[in-house]
């Protein structure tokens, strides 16, 4: 049986997918040689941003589990 989602739920799914893509891209960047070229403070802030994105992604996934 195929599950159908309400419009609001679809928006959460799209938001999660977009965030996951950006989260993974930032994580890959932080692990890449290019990251060595940025200032330490900027790298630190990007790391904090990546952490926050991971927390938000976790919350969205938990919400989606409840659909």
VENMO-V352661 format. One record per residue. N is the residue number from 1. RES is the residue in three letters. PSI is psi as a letter, one per 30 degrees, with the letter a starting at -180 (NA if undefined). Layout:
N;RES;PSI
N;RES;PSI
This chain:
1;UNK;k
2;UNK;k
3;UNK;k
4;UNK;k
5;UNK;k
6;UNK;l
7;UNK;e
8;UNK;e
9;UNK;e
10;UNK;e
11;UNK;e
12;UNK;e
13;UNK;e
14;UNK;e
15;UNK;e
16;UNK;e
17;UNK;e
18;UNK;e
19;UNK;e
20;UNK;e
21;UNK;e
22;UNK;e
23;UNK;e
24;UNK;e
25;UNK;e
26;UNK;e
27;UNK;e
28;UNK;e
29;UNK;e
30;UNK;f
31;UNK;f
32;UNK;l
33;UNK;f
34;UNK;e
35;UNK;f
36;UNK;f
37;UNK;f
38;UNK;l
39;UNK;k
40;UNK;e
41;UNK;e
42;UNK;e
43;UNK;e
44;UNK;e
45;UNK;e
46;UNK;e
47;UNK;e
48;UNK;e
49;UNK;e
50;UNK;e
51;UNK;e
52;UNK;e
53;UNK;e
54;UNK;e
55;UNK;e
56;UNK;e
57;UNK;e
58;UNK;e
59;UNK;e
60;UNK;e
61;UNK;e
62;UNK;e
63;UNK;e
64;UNK;e
65;UNK;f
66;UNK;f
67;UNK;NA
